[in-house]
């Protein structure tokens, strides 16, 4: 009891323990609307079964915290490392990613027992620590942020699973909140100059945000909001998907080979466009931000408009200059809209709603170095053939985002809440 009382008085431990409890229950809460059959479906390789997410995030804490640092820990099930490791070569062999949907066993009840066991074991272990054990606390903090990343993946994977069910099941009955859309878009100016890029505070960040360095930016302007469904519909109806001149060669091949004609989840029914949202199947709201867009589509739309996508450095500096703090109206997963919403004109939407594609390749910053062991595989090994996104989405936890956060995906992917902000030279 003395150990517990001493531990919880330490500020970092107190914050981590509180966040641990909050993050772990949030993953379970996001799955509450599901039926048992929904937990095991893997319709495409990029979408993992919800049950797998719940187990994988638990395995991360077991393997990288408890098994590594607690000599008294007893493994819950020796098979789970093979079942729920994702891509960590240094930790051991694993089920191949395309085969996650075959795992009807362990059951969801077994996975929930696993989560409860690890929660109890980890909380007991945390209460034996002190603030001097910074390496353990750092790994624990990465584990919490890792689970928050998976909460976003969990929600978007659930949408893909339900959105490809012919019945278009409703996930949430809460109505999507809206603000007042500005009738026109304005452009926010950024003066040319030398700017510092990268994470500089003592708050948590990932290794790919480190390596503070300077970049020179020319005068440019960036749109003060996200592109809407109505604006993107003009591109669709103008034959944008049938005109090669707006597309990269690789993107044009992707459009034709996959018969892409509109954003993901858009359906034309009896002459009107509809979309599937987590509130069900509805007529397209032209004022909401367009989402589930590939980088190919975002770039093609920008070219059609005579504009361009910002670089990730332009985005970061524009965000810091024009929207340094997250607005109260910013739309994150805690708001339970589960869909991008119409924002007030002065919000600028740099945070939440949709991840914003940039035209920057995902590459290491100067001085980037990988960590030792499994954590060294977290980001660096993916720095090829990916494009950077910024800002977070309606599926992102509020305390998980910051101006320097670098998300990354292959340019053809669009199952995430991804959208468009335009820029131009001046």
C-alpha positions, 0 to 999 in steps of 0.5 A: 500500500505504501508503494502505491501511495508513493507512486501515484503522487508522482506527476508523470505516473499519475498522468500516465495511469489516468491516461492508461485507464481512459485510453483502454476503455475508449477502445472497448467503447468504440466497439460497443455498437458492434455485433459479434459477427462484425468483430472478425471481418477483414474485407481487404488487406488494409482493414483489420478485424476489430477483434484484432485491434483490441488484441494487438494493442493489448499485446503491445503492452504485454510484449514491450512493457510487461515481458520486457521490464517486469521479471515477475510477469506471467504471459497470458497465452504463449500463442498470442504473440504469434497471433497479434504481433503486427510487423515487429520483426525483432519480436518474432514471427506472426500471422500474415496481415491478409490472414487476420480475418481467418482468426475466428479463435480466440473468441471476442470473449477471450480477447476481452479476458486478455485485455482485463488481465493485461490491464490489471497486470500493467496497472499493478506494475505502474504503481511500483514505478517512479519518475526516474525510470524514464525508459519504461515510462517512455515505452508506456507512453508510446504504447498509449499513443499507439493504442490511440492510433489504433482507435482511429484505425478501428473506427475507420475499419468499422466503417469499411466493414459496415459500409460494404454490407449491403444493408448499410448498418447504422453505427451511431444514431447521434446526429452529425453536428454542423456549424455555419459554412462560409459562402466563399473560401479565403486564402491565408497568407504566409510570407517567404522566409526561413522557418523551423520545422519539427517538434520542440516542446517537452510533450510527447511526439514520435521519432519522425517529428524530431530533427528540428531543421530549417526550411525556406518557404516562398510566399504562398497562400493556403485555403482557410477551410477544407474542400467540400462535397459540393466543390468536389462534385463539380469535378466529378460532374465535369468529367474529372475522372474521365480526363487524363490531363489532371492525373499522374500517370500512375494515378490514371492507371489506378482510376482505370484499372479500379473503375474509380468514378467518385470518392469512396462511399459515394453512390449514385441512386436514381440520379442523386448522389448519396454517401454512407456515413456511420449514421447510415446511408444519406443523401450527399451533404454538399456543405460537408468536407469531402472525405475518403479521398486518395492523394491521387484524387486530391492532386487531380482536383487541385490541378483541375482547380488551377491550384495545388496541394501544400507541402507538409512544411507549408501546412505546418507553418500555416497551422502554427501561424493561423491556428496555433491552438486547437479550437473548441469547435474542432471535430475529434472522436470524443465529439462522437460525430464520426463524420467531418462536419461543417465548421464556422468560418473562422475555425480554419479546420487545421485540426480534426474533421479530415486528414489533409493530403500534402504533396510531400513524400514521407521521408526522414528529417535531418538528424533522424535516428531510429530507436533500439529494438522493436520501437526502432521499427515504429516509423522509420521502416515505412519511409518510402512510397508514402505521402504525408498527411497532417491535422487529424480527423473526426476519428482522431483522439483530441489529445493525440494531435499537434501541428508537427504530427506526421501521418503517412499512407500510400497515395492510392489509399482512401479508407481513412477520413482523408480530405483536401486543402488547397494552396497557391503561390503568390 
